[in-house]
Amino acid sequence: MEVKDAIEIMQDEPLNSEIIVAYWNKETIEHYADTTLTDEQWSDLCEYGNHYMDWGGVADDMIDHLNYIIKPQLERNEEHHG
């Protein structure tokens, strides 16, 4: 995804709303992979990440953490009302 496309997608979000954003630029991936990518390799990786990668594992991790946050709150509510 080009940065201009991400900006266009997000322009309808209220400026003071909180969102979760994750992004990787070429230099970050090169650092983590300890390699240098050609522009074509980077383009191919972007295509995969934007159109074919299954981000379900990331969503599952977020839900697991949400449950970690919510469970103590629910237990406190049950103690208070129970």
PyRosetta script that sets phi, psi and omega in degrees:
from pyrosetta import init, pose_from_sequence

init()
pose = pose_from_sequence("MEVKDAIEIMQDEPLNSEIIVAYWNKETIEHYADTTLTDEQWSDLCEYGNHYMDWGGVADDMIDHLNYIIKPQLERNEEHHG")
pose.set_psi(1, 135.4)
pose.set_omega(1, 174.4)
pose.set_phi(2, -80.0)
pose.set_psi(2, 150.3)
pose.set_omega(2, -178.4)
pose.set_phi(3, -55.5)
pose.set_psi(3, -39.4)
pose.set_omega(3, -179.7)
pose.set_phi(4, -61.1)
pose.set_psi(4, -33.5)
pose.set_omega(4, 178.0)
pose.set_phi(5, -69.8)
pose.set_psi(5, -40.4)
pose.set_omega(5, 177.3)
pose.set_phi(6, -63.5)
pose.set_psi(6, -41.9)
pose.set_omega(6, 178.4)
pose.set_phi(7, -62.1)
pose.set_psi(7, -42.3)
pose.set_omega(7, 179.7)
pose.set_phi(8, -62.8)
pose.set_psi(8, -42.9)
pose.set_omega(8, 179.6)
pose.set_phi(9, -62.4)
pose.set_psi(9, -40.2)
pose.set_omega(9, -173.1)
pose.set_phi(10, -87.7)
pose.set_psi(10, -7.4)
pose.set_omega(10, -173.9)
pose.set_phi(11, -64.8)
pose.set_psi(11, -20.4)
pose.set_omega(11, 178.6)
pose.set_phi(12, -85.5)
pose.set_psi(12, -8.4)
pose.set_omega(12, 177.2)
pose.set_phi(13, -73.2)
pose.set_psi(13, 136.1)
pose.set_omega(13, 174.5)
pose.set_phi(14, -58.5)
pose.set_psi(14, 138.9)
pose.set_omega(14, -175.1)
pose.set_phi(15, -62.7)
pose.set_psi(15, -24.6)
pose.set_omega(15, -178.7)
pose.set_phi(16, -100.1)
pose.set_psi(16, 6.6)
pose.set_omega(16, 177.7)
pose.set_phi(17, -81.2)
pose.set_psi(17, 150.5)
pose.set_omega(17, 176.8)
pose.set_phi(18, -93.2)
pose.set_psi(18, 138.6)
pose.set_omega(18, 178.1)
pose.set_phi(19, -136.8)
pose.set_psi(19, 165.1)
pose.set_omega(19, 174.2)
pose.set_phi(20, -105.0)
pose.set_psi(20, 124.2)
pose.set_omega(20, -178.8)
pose.set_phi(21, -129.0)
pose.set_psi(21, 132.7)
pose.set_omega(21, 172.1)
pose.set_phi(22, -130.3)
pose.set_psi(22, 132.3)
pose.set_omega(22, 175.7)
pose.set_phi(23, -149.0)
pose.set_psi(23, 153.7)
pose.set_omega(23, 178.2)
pose.set_phi(24, -128.7)
pose.set_psi(24, 131.8)
pose.set_omega(24, 172.5)
pose.set_phi(25, -101.0)
pose.set_psi(25, 172.0)
pose.set_omega(25, -175.0)
pose.set_phi(26, -57.2)
pose.set_psi(26, -44.0)
pose.set_omega(26, -177.5)
pose.set_phi(27, -63.4)
pose.set_psi(27, -36.6)
pose.set_omega(27, 178.8)
pose.set_phi(28, -65.5)
pose.set_psi(28, -45.6)
pose.set_omega(28, 179.5)
pose.set_phi(29, -64.7)
pose.set_psi(29, -41.1)
pose.set_omega(29, 178.3)
pose.set_phi(30, -60.9)
pose.set_psi(30, -39.3)
pose.set_omega(30, 178.7)
pose.set_phi(31, -63.7)
pose.set_psi(31, -50.9)
pose.set_omega(31, -178.3)
pose.set_phi(32, -64.8)
pose.set_psi(32, -36.3)
pose.set_omega(32, -178.3)
pose.set_phi(33, -87.1)
pose.set_psi(33, -6.6)
pose.set_omega(33, -177.7)
pose.set_phi(34, 51.2)
pose.set_psi(34, 53.7)
pose.set_omega(34, -178.6)
pose.set_phi(35, -152.3)
pose.set_psi(35, 174.2)
pose.set_omega(35, 173.3)
pose.set_phi(36, -118.9)
pose.set_psi(36, 129.3)
pose.set_omega(36, -178.7)
pose.set_phi(37, -102.5)
pose.set_psi(37, 145.1)
pose.set_omega(37, 170.0)
pose.set_phi(38, -76.2)
pose.set_psi(38, 164.0)
pose.set_omega(38, 176.8)
pose.set_phi(39, -61.1)
pose.set_psi(39, -35.5)
pose.set_omega(39, 178.9)
pose.set_phi(40, -67.1)
pose.set_psi(40, -42.0)
pose.set_omega(40, 177.3)
pose.set_phi(41, -62.4)
pose.set_psi(41, -43.4)
pose.set_omega(41, 179.4)
pose.set_phi(42, -63.1)
pose.set_psi(42, -42.7)
pose.set_omega(42, 178.3)
pose.set_phi(43, -61.2)
pose.set_psi(43, -42.7)
pose.set_omega(43, 178.1)
pose.set_phi(44, -62.8)
pose.set_psi(44, -42.4)
pose.set_omega(44, 179.1)
pose.set_phi(45, -65.1)
pose.set_psi(45, -40.3)
pose.set_omega(45, 177.0)
pose.set_phi(46, -62.2)
pose.set_psi(46, -42.9)
pose.set_omega(46, 178.3)
pose.set_phi(47, -58.7)
pose.set_psi(47, -45.7)
pose.set_omega(47, 178.7)
pose.set_phi(48, -62.1)
pose.set_psi(48, -50.1)
pose.set_omega(48, -177.1)
pose.set_phi(49, -63.7)
pose.set_psi(49, -35.7)
pose.set_omega(49, -176.5)
pose.set_phi(50, -84.9)
pose.set_psi(50, -22.7)
pose.set_omega(50, -172.3)
pose.set_phi(51, -125.7)
pose.set_psi(51, -20.3)
pose.set_omega(51, -172.8)
pose.set_phi(52, -126.7)
pose.set_psi(52, -18.4)
pose.set_omega(52, -176.5)
pose.set_phi(53, -72.2)
pose.set_psi(53, 138.5)
pose.set_omega(53, 176.9)
pose.set_phi(54, -88.7)
pose.set_psi(54, 109.7)
pose.set_omega(54, -178.8)
pose.set_phi(55, -90.8)
pose.set_psi(55, 11.8)
pose.set_omega(55, -178.4)
pose.set_phi(56, -58.5)
pose.set_psi(56, -35.5)
pose.set_omega(56, 178.8)
pose.set_phi(57, -62.9)
pose.set_psi(57, -37.5)
pose.set_omega(57, 177.5)
pose.set_phi(58, -66.4)
pose.set_psi(58, -43.6)
pose.set_omega(58, 178.1)
pose.set_phi(59, -62.1)
pose.set_psi(59, -41.1)
pose.set_omega(59, 177.9)
pose.set_phi(60, -61.2)
pose.set_psi(60, -42.8)
pose.set_omega(60, 177.7)
pose.set_phi(61, -61.4)
pose.set_psi(61, -39.8)
pose.set_omega(61, 179.2)
pose.set_phi(62, -64.8)
pose.set_psi(62, -42.4)
pose.set_omega(62, 179.4)
pose.set_phi(63, -66.2)
pose.set_psi(63, -40.3)
pose.set_omega(63, 176.4)
pose.set_phi(64, -58.3)
pose.set_psi(64, -44.2)
pose.set_omega(64, 179.8)
pose.set_phi(65, -68.8)
pose.set_psi(65, -38.1)
pose.set_omega(65, 176.6)
pose.set_phi(66, -59.4)
pose.set_psi(66, -43.4)
pose.set_omega(66, 177.3)
pose.set_phi(67, -63.1)
pose.set_psi(67, -35.9)
pose.set_omega(67, 175.9)
pose.set_phi(68, -62.5)
pose.set_psi(68, -38.4)
pose.set_omega(68, 179.5)
pose.set_phi(69, -73.1)
pose.set_psi(69, -44.8)
pose.set_omega(69, -173.0)
pose.set_phi(70, -73.3)
pose.set_psi(70, -38.9)
pose.set_omega(70, -173.8)
pose.set_phi(71, -54.7)
pose.set_psi(71, -50.0)
pose.set_omega(71, 178.0)
pose.set_phi(72, -60.8)
pose.set_psi(72, -34.5)
pose.set_omega(72, 178.2)
pose.set_phi(73, -65.9)
pose.set_psi(73, -42.8)
pose.set_omega(73, 178.7)
pose.set_phi(74, -64.5)
pose.set_psi(74, -41.3)
pose.set_omega(74, 179.1)
pose.set_phi(75, -63.6)
pose.set_psi(75, -39.4)
pose.set_omega(75, 177.5)
pose.set_phi(76, -65.3)
pose.set_psi(76, -39.6)
pose.set_omega(76, 178.5)
pose.set_phi(77, -65.2)
pose.set_psi(77, -41.3)
pose.set_omega(77, 178.9)
pose.set_phi(78, -64.0)
pose.set_psi(78, -39.7)
pose.set_omega(78, 178.9)
pose.set_phi(79, -65.0)
pose.set_psi(79, -39.4)
pose.set_omega(79, -177.8)
pose.set_phi(80, -70.7)
pose.set_psi(80, -37.6)
pose.set_omega(80, -176.3)
pose.set_phi(81, -100.1)
pose.set_psi(81, -10.5)
pose.set_omega(81, -173.3)
pose.set_phi(82, -92.1)
pose.dump_pdb("model.pdb")
